[in-house]
Amino acid sequence: MNTEISQAKREANYYSHNLELSDKLFKNASRKEGTDERSKRGDDAIMKVFKQRELDDDIRKKKMALLAGRVEKKKVRAHKMKVGPLEDTERTALLSNIFSKK
């Protein structure tokens, strides 16, 4: 009785293993042929998009532009600190020079 049970278990395991293997092989073959379920439904194939590395020249240009922007900001800050805000008399004199008729 025990030998018959062990023989039945071996046969069941062998059958289930071969069934899983055939499913995997069928899926791989259908993917290669393009007859998988997506193509049967008519959906577009999903393509992977890989991000490419930037070229060294592009990286250098971006860094130089960033540094130039920082330098300009520092110059503007230094100018504001050096000059300071206009006083009321200077402001009125400036506006009268701009908008006065000559």
C-alpha positions as CSV (number, residue, x, y, z in Angstrom):
1,M,0.0,0.0,0.0
2,N,2.8,2.4,0.9
3,T,4.6,1.7,-2.3
4,E,1.5,2.4,-4.4
5,I,1.0,5.7,-2.5
6,S,4.6,6.8,-3.1
7,Q,4.4,5.8,-6.8
8,A,1.2,7.9,-7.2
9,K,2.9,10.9,-5.5
10,R,5.9,10.6,-7.9
11,E,3.7,10.4,-10.9
12,A,1.6,13.4,-9.7
13,N,4.8,15.5,-9.1
14,Y,6.3,14.5,-12.5
15,Y,3.1,15.4,-14.3
16,S,2.7,18.8,-12.5
17,H,6.4,19.6,-13.1
18,N,6.1,18.9,-16.8
19,L,2.9,20.9,-17.0
20,E,4.5,24.0,-15.5
21,L,7.6,23.5,-17.8
22,S,5.4,23.3,-20.9
23,D,3.5,26.5,-19.8
24,K,6.8,28.4,-19.5
25,L,8.1,27.2,-22.8
26,F,4.8,28.1,-24.5
27,K,4.9,31.6,-23.1
28,N,8.5,32.1,-24.1
29,A,7.8,30.9,-27.6
30,S,4.7,33.1,-28.0
31,R,6.6,36.2,-26.8
32,K,9.3,35.6,-29.4
33,E,6.7,35.2,-32.1
34,G,4.7,38.2,-30.9
35,T,1.6,36.2,-30.4
36,D,1.2,36.8,-26.7
37,E,-2.1,38.0,-25.2
38,R,-1.3,41.7,-25.8
39,S,-0.9,41.3,-29.5
40,K,-4.0,39.2,-29.6
41,R,-6.0,42.1,-28.0
42,G,-4.4,44.6,-30.4
43,D,-2.6,46.6,-27.7
44,D,0.6,48.3,-28.6
45,A,3.8,46.7,-27.4
46,I,5.3,48.2,-24.3
47,M,8.7,49.5,-24.9
48,K,11.3,50.3,-22.3
49,V,12.7,53.8,-22.4
50,F,16.2,54.2,-21.2
51,K,17.6,57.5,-20.0
52,Q,20.9,58.2,-21.8
53,R,23.8,59.9,-20.0
54,E,24.5,63.5,-20.9
55,L,27.7,64.3,-22.8
56,D,30.6,65.9,-21.0
57,D,30.2,69.0,-23.0
58,D,26.6,69.4,-22.1
59,I,27.4,68.9,-18.4
60,R,30.1,71.5,-18.6
61,K,27.8,74.0,-20.3
62,K,25.1,73.6,-17.6
63,K,27.7,74.0,-14.8
64,M,29.1,77.1,-16.4
65,A,25.6,78.6,-16.9
66,L,24.8,77.8,-13.2
67,L,28.1,79.4,-12.0
68,A,27.5,82.5,-14.2
69,G,24.1,82.9,-12.7
70,R,25.5,82.7,-9.2
71,V,28.2,85.3,-10.1
72,E,25.5,87.7,-11.5
73,K,23.5,87.3,-8.3
74,K,26.5,88.0,-6.2
75,K,27.3,91.1,-8.2
76,V,23.7,92.4,-7.8
77,R,23.8,91.8,-4.1
78,A,27.2,93.5,-3.7
79,H,25.9,96.5,-5.7
80,K,22.8,96.8,-3.6
81,M,24.9,96.6,-0.4
82,K,27.3,99.1,-1.8
83,V,24.8,101.6,-3.1
84,G,21.9,101.0,-0.8
85,P,18.4,102.3,-1.3
86,L,17.7,105.8,-2.6
87,E,16.7,108.5,-0.1
88,D,13.6,110.5,-0.7
89,T,15.5,113.6,-2.0
90,E,17.5,111.4,-4.4
91,R,14.4,109.6,-5.6
92,T,12.4,112.8,-6.3
93,A,15.4,114.3,-8.1
94,L,15.7,111.2,-10.2
95,L,12.0,111.2,-11.1
96,S,12.0,114.9,-11.9
97,N,15.0,114.3,-14.3
98,I,13.2,111.4,-16.0
99,F,9.7,113.0,-16.3
100,S,10.5,116.7,-16.6
101,K,10.0,118.5,-19.9
102,K,12.9,120.3,-21.3
